[in-house]
């Protein structure tokens, strides 16, 4: 090949290499984000609310005071609060832990738990407690208020002919969702 022709081939080859290099440079500069460009995506936020029921503020104890054959009621009602987000509602029951109210300090006498009557609803009927059989005190077909539903009720007993003493039994309150 002549020198002139070789010079031309070299020039074309040089231009071709320079063109490829510039093309590669343009490609990599196009991959850079320009100022102000953005991209976005989304995420789903889930809040799983669980069911809840609590029975709080239960009066810790009460005392019925009187003489044999007298019928007496609680001087101050027994109170408690139920809080639940269950839209079907709830019930509250009370159940004695034993069949008898026991005396203290070696007193062998007892009072049958069925002698102790509980008011089912405020202003309602009094029914006897029975060991192993919860008494339904309240039923509500809806959730409580967000701060809870407050309840009060009384107990009554006709005191039997037993020796002077304080006779006691444990009563268990249970709040249950429907």
PASE-427040 format. One record per residue (C-alpha): x, y, z; residue number from 1; residue in one letter. Coordinates in nm, 2 decimals. Layout:
<recs>
REC      X      Y      Z resi resn
REC      X      Y      Z  NUM    a
...
</recs>
This chain:
<recs>
REC      X      Y      Z resi resn
REC   0.00   0.00   0.00    1    x
REC   0.11   0.35  -0.07    2    x
REC   0.20   0.58   0.20    3    x
REC  -0.09   0.80   0.12    4    x
REC  -0.33   0.52   0.15    5    x
REC  -0.17   0.40   0.47    6    x
REC  -0.21   0.75   0.61    7    x
REC  -0.57   0.75   0.52    8    x
REC  -0.64   0.41   0.68    9    x
REC  -0.46   0.52   1.00   10    x
REC  -0.66   0.84   1.01   11    x
REC  -0.99   0.65   0.96   12    x
REC  -0.89   0.39   1.22   13    x
REC  -0.80   0.67   1.46   14    x
REC  -1.13   0.84   1.40   15    x
REC  -1.31   0.51   1.45   16    x
REC  -1.13   0.45   1.78   17    x
REC  -1.20   0.80   1.90   18    x
REC  -1.56   0.77   1.80   19    x
REC  -1.59   0.45   2.00   20    x
REC  -1.42   0.61   2.30   21    x
REC  -1.65   0.91   2.28   22    x
REC  -1.95   0.68   2.25   23    x
REC  -1.85   0.49   2.56   24    x
REC  -1.79   0.81   2.74   25    x
REC  -2.14   0.94   2.65   26    x
REC  -2.30   0.61   2.77   27    x
REC  -2.13   0.63   3.11   28    x
REC  -2.22   1.00   3.16   29    x
REC  -2.59   0.92   3.07   30    x
REC  -2.59   0.67   3.36   31    x
REC  -2.52   0.95   3.61   32    x
REC  -2.84   1.11   3.77   33    x
REC  -2.88   1.47   3.68   34    x
REC  -2.95   1.71   3.97   35    x
REC  -3.32   1.71   4.08   36    x
REC  -3.40   1.36   3.94   37    x
REC  -3.59   1.13   4.18   38    x
REC  -3.72   0.78   4.21   39    x
REC  -3.98   0.63   4.44   40    x
REC  -4.14   0.31   4.56   41    x
REC  -4.41   0.22   4.81   42    x
REC  -4.45   0.01   5.13   43    x
REC  -4.77  -0.11   5.29   44    x
REC  -4.81  -0.02   5.66   45    x
REC  -5.02  -0.27   5.86   46    x
REC  -5.14  -0.24   6.21   47    x
REC  -5.28  -0.56   6.36   48    x
REC  -5.51  -0.49   6.65   49    x
REC  -5.56  -0.78   6.89   50    x
REC  -5.86  -0.85   7.10   51    x
REC  -5.84  -0.75   7.46   52    x
REC  -6.04  -0.77   7.78   53    x
REC  -5.95  -0.66   8.13   54    x
REC  -6.12  -0.66   8.46   55    x
REC  -5.97  -0.39   8.69   56    x
REC  -6.05  -0.18   9.00   57    x
REC  -6.22  -0.48   9.17   58    x
REC  -6.31  -0.39   9.53   59    x
REC  -6.05  -0.60   9.72   60    x
REC  -6.28  -0.71  10.01   61    x
REC  -6.61  -0.63  10.18   62    x
REC  -6.77  -0.71  10.51   63    x
REC  -7.13  -0.78  10.61   64    x
REC  -7.18  -0.72  10.98   65    x
REC  -7.48  -0.82  11.19   66    x
REC  -7.63  -1.05  11.45   67    x
REC  -7.77  -1.40  11.40   68    x
REC  -8.10  -1.40  11.20   69    x
REC  -8.04  -1.04  11.07   70    x
REC  -8.04  -0.98  10.70   71    x
REC  -7.77  -0.74  10.60   72    x
REC  -7.63  -0.59  10.28   73    x
REC  -7.29  -0.45  10.18   74    x
REC  -7.25  -0.10  10.32   75    x
REC  -7.06   0.00  10.01   76    x
REC  -7.13  -0.18   9.67   77    x
REC  -6.86  -0.40   9.52   78    x
REC  -6.72  -0.23   9.21   79    x
REC  -6.51  -0.31   8.91   80    x
REC  -6.43  -0.19   8.56   81    x
REC  -6.44  -0.40   8.23   82    x
REC  -6.25  -0.28   7.93   83    x
REC  -6.28  -0.46   7.59   84    x
REC  -6.26  -0.39   7.22   85    x
REC  -6.47  -0.70   7.14   86    x
REC  -6.77  -0.58   6.94   87    x
REC  -6.96  -0.90   7.02   88    x
REC  -6.96  -0.80   7.39   89    x
REC  -6.88  -0.97   7.71   90    x
REC  -7.01  -1.12   8.03   91    x
REC  -6.89  -1.09   8.39   92    x
REC  -6.94  -1.38   8.64   93    x
REC  -6.86  -1.44   9.00   94    x
REC  -6.79  -1.78   9.15   95    x
REC  -6.69  -1.89   9.50   96    x
REC  -6.37  -2.08   9.55   97    x
REC  -6.52  -2.30   9.83   98    x
REC  -6.86  -2.43   9.94   99    x
REC  -6.83  -2.25  10.28  100    x
REC  -6.73  -1.93  10.45  101    x
REC  -6.46  -2.04  10.70  102    x
REC  -6.41  -1.90  11.05  103    x
REC  -6.07  -1.79  11.18  104    x
REC  -5.83  -1.93  11.44  105    x
REC  -5.95  -2.28  11.48  106    x
REC  -6.32  -2.20  11.48  107    x
REC  -6.48  -2.52  11.35  108    x
REC  -6.81  -2.35  11.24  109    x
REC  -6.88  -2.25  10.88  110    x
REC  -7.15  -2.07  10.69  111    x
REC  -7.27  -2.23  10.37  112    x
REC  -7.17  -2.02  10.07  113    x
REC  -7.53  -2.05   9.94  114    x
REC  -7.63  -1.82  10.23  115    x
REC  -7.44  -1.54  10.06  116    x
REC  -7.65  -1.38   9.79  117    x
REC  -7.52  -1.16   9.51  118    x
REC  -7.71  -0.89   9.32  119    x
REC  -7.71  -0.99   8.95  120    x
REC  -7.75  -0.64   8.82  121    x
REC  -7.77  -0.31   9.01  122    x
REC  -8.12  -0.30   9.15  123    x
REC  -8.19  -0.66   9.03  124    x
REC  -8.26  -0.99   9.20  125    x
REC  -8.03  -1.14   9.46  126    x
REC  -7.93  -1.50   9.39  127    x
REC  -7.73  -1.75   9.60  128    x
REC  -7.37  -1.83   9.53  129    x
REC  -7.30  -2.20   9.46  130    x
REC  -6.96  -2.36   9.46  131    x
REC  -6.87  -2.47   9.11  132    x
REC  -7.15  -2.26   8.94  133    x
REC  -7.06  -1.91   8.83  134    x
REC  -7.33  -1.65   8.86  135    x
REC  -7.36  -1.42   8.56  136    x
REC  -7.36  -1.06   8.69  137    x
REC  -7.36  -0.86   8.37  138    x
REC  -7.39  -0.92   7.99  139    x
REC  -7.32  -0.66   7.73  140    x
REC  -7.36  -0.71   7.35  141    x
REC  -7.10  -0.46   7.24  142    x
REC  -6.76  -0.32   7.33  143    x
REC  -6.70  -0.13   7.65  144    x
REC  -6.63   0.24   7.64  145    x
REC  -6.27   0.32   7.56  146    x
REC  -6.21   0.40   7.93  147    x
REC  -6.40   0.09   8.04  148    x
REC  -6.75   0.02   8.18  149    x
REC  -6.78   0.07   8.56  150    x
REC  -7.01  -0.16   8.75  151    x
REC  -7.13  -0.19   9.11  152    x
REC  -7.35  -0.44   9.29  153    x
REC  -7.43  -0.56   9.64  154    x
REC  -7.42  -0.88   9.85  155    x
REC  -7.67  -0.98  10.11  156    x
REC  -7.68  -1.25  10.38  157    x
REC  -7.92  -1.36  10.65  158    x
REC  -7.67  -1.44  10.93  159    x
REC  -7.71  -1.79  11.07  160    x
REC  -7.68  -1.88  11.44  161    x
REC  -7.30  -1.93  11.46  162    x
REC  -7.04  -1.81  11.71  163    x
REC  -6.91  -1.46  11.68  164    x
REC  -6.62  -1.45  11.43  165    x
REC  -6.53  -1.32  11.08  166    x
REC  -6.62  -1.59  10.82  167    x
REC  -6.45  -1.56  10.49  168    x
REC  -6.44  -1.71  10.14  169    x
REC  -6.27  -1.61   9.81  170    x
REC  -6.49  -1.50   9.52  171    x
REC  -6.35  -1.50   9.17  172    x
REC  -6.47  -1.25   8.91  173    x
REC  -6.42  -1.34   8.54  174    x
REC  -6.48  -1.11   8.24  175    x
REC  -6.52  -1.31   7.92  176    x
REC  -6.56  -1.19   7.56  177    x
REC  -6.86  -1.33   7.37  178    x
</recs>
